[in-house]
Amino acid sequence: MAYDLMTLQNYGVPAELAAQVAALAGNYGDSFGEAFSRISLKGNRFSLRSGGSSELISTDHLTCVILADAPTDHLIWYRDKYDPTKEDVSPTAVWLYGKDAPAIVPRTVLQKNADGRYDYIRQHRTVIAIVNPQTQQLDLTPIVFDVGSMSLYGQDLVLSNNLVAYSYTGFRRWCSSQGIPPCLIFTRVIFDTRSSVPSVRFIPARNDRAPAILPQPVLGQVLQLAQSQSVKDLVKVSLIDGTENSQSAQPAPVQTASAQPAPAQPAPVQPAPVQSAPASVAPAQPAPAHPAPVQPAPAQPAPAQPAPASVTPTDALSAAEAAAQEIQADDALMNILNAATSK
């Protein structure tokens, strides 16, 4: 996606940093091994897994900056039946959505089973940097977060003060409607308690209806990290065709205790405007579309969104409500921003 410099400067992005943002067009798609750190949602808890160990981050929310995401979803198949007692099991095959499955994958796997589901897992690779909930500082260590199908395409959550906690597809659509890449803002990730398996929703940091852009010192650090080779390597998914030498140097998805077969999903909705894909991705992408310059204005009009499913607040949603109100409140958001700046 080509990011319009005037739009970015209207949001308060300094001119010298706006050019760096424009260079991130290949970091984000149009939708979106244990040698790397990754987010686990096991047990409806945000945990950081690395090298076989697990560290609890939070039980109810995660604040992060999304540095990059893959240009398309990837599909995962395990030959052995899912075992909830095992974690970090290497998949039998991994391939890109829209591409032919490896020969090792039985044709029956590609058809819906008796429950109307597919016997493979659908995910979308993102790379994030998280705010440490203890220190309230932004940790500039890139972390892999493979977003599952229920988080990608599930219904949005309507929260208080007209806030919406989006599916990842809805979140990316919102960012595109504002003309920004996700790395310009903090994003609060919360659990969707309606789901029987761990599923999350995404709340963009906003000033009223406009994006709440990171302050310049933090933004400069984030943009430098987003353009780093480490992030570019992590966002690439290792494709596995089931042969001994099929794995590449990039990180491959791993099975966690929260992984479930993907439900039948429609083709992913591509956000507008269309973004260009990273050079490492084979599928050709349409030419980048340049959004029309936005006239200077303190707030952006509300983007047209499909009507999300309304949810009656219950005890199960109280944590989500509190998280949404916290990220919307200027003082709470500024506490995080100031702590990150002083690091």
Secondary structure by P-SEA (a helix, b strand, c coil): ccccaaaaaaacccccaaaaaaaccccccccccccbbbbbbccccbbbbcccbbbbccccbbbbbbcccccbbbbbbbccccccccccccccbbbccccccccccccccccccccccccbbbbbbbbbccccccccccccbbbbbbccccccccbbbbbccccccccaaaaaaaaaaaccccccbbbbbbbccccccccbbbbccccccccccccaaaaaaaaaaaacaaaaaaabbbbbccccccccccbbbbbccccccccccccccccccbbbbcccccccccccccccccccccccccccccccccccccccaaaaaaaaaaaacaaaaaaaaaaaaac
